[in-house]
């Protein structure tokens, strides 16, 4: 059989609220964002890579009418115009080491506070670990309340695998998910990488995602 050309195009991930699987690993973070009324109108959502911070931030942004900005792009942003709605800053730690971006986040924080508009930030680590050079920004970030998404439990990891396959419109045998969980690295980043590899291999071979294919892919990792 001639192998098909496989293009590893990014699968569009669904970021709707109904597709956010609630588990003990993230239930407190979801409840905190839903409750609102955060101290000083700001909240920092911390969690490991691929834990669902982006999904949860988009859920909150949709309900709050918030603008979503990337930390690394703040240095080029028109802060005055962006600070007229609630704001989400994703990967806020990316401002560290960029004087323009650090200054922009400092001014964004202050403008939103003046206008009594909420600010949600996401990051993998607490502000003390970001390497911020601007003392006033570090002080404001360290004074921000924190909620966390914890490492994935079995229920969350299983749900994420199901969702990742569904996002790529891949149907798999029901027994494949628990089989994978016993053999894969137990992180959401590993789940995303594994599903992408399985998708690419299945496309290249022109066949389904099966246990045999999964075993071969896992052996190659």
TAGI-V151999 format. One line per field, one symbol per residue. phi: phi as a letter, one per 30 degrees, with the letter a starting at -180 (. if undefined). psi: psi as a letter, one per 40 degrees, with the letter a starting at -180 (. if undefined). burial: b if it has 9 or more other C-alpha atoms within 8 Angstrom, else e. Layout:
phi = ???
psi = ???
burial = ???
//
This chain:
phi = .ddddccdddddddcdddcdddbedbdddddddddihdeiibbcccadeidjddddddededdcicdcbcedcddcdddedddcbebccdheddddiceddddddeddedddddchcdbccbadbdedcdidcdeddedddddcdbbbcdeddeddddddeeddddechccbdeddddddddbcddbdddddddddddddddddcibddcddddddddddd
psi = hhhihhhgihhhhhfideehhhiddedddddddddafihefiihhiiiheeedddddddddddefihhihdeeddeigddddfeiiihhifdeedhehddddddddddddddddefhihhiiidiiddedfhdhddddddddehihiihiihiddddddddddddddefhhiideddddddeeihgidddddddddddddddddefaihiddddddddde.
burial = eeeeeeeeeeeeeebbeeebeebebbbbbbebeeeeeeeebbbbbbbbebbebebbbbbbbeeeebbbbbbbbbbeeebeebbbbbbbbbbbbebbeebbbbbbbbbbbebbbeeebbbbbbbbebbeebebbbeebbebebebbebbbbbbbeebbbbbbbbbbbbbebebeeebbeebbeebebbbbbbbebbbbbbbbbbbbeeebbeebbeebbeee
//
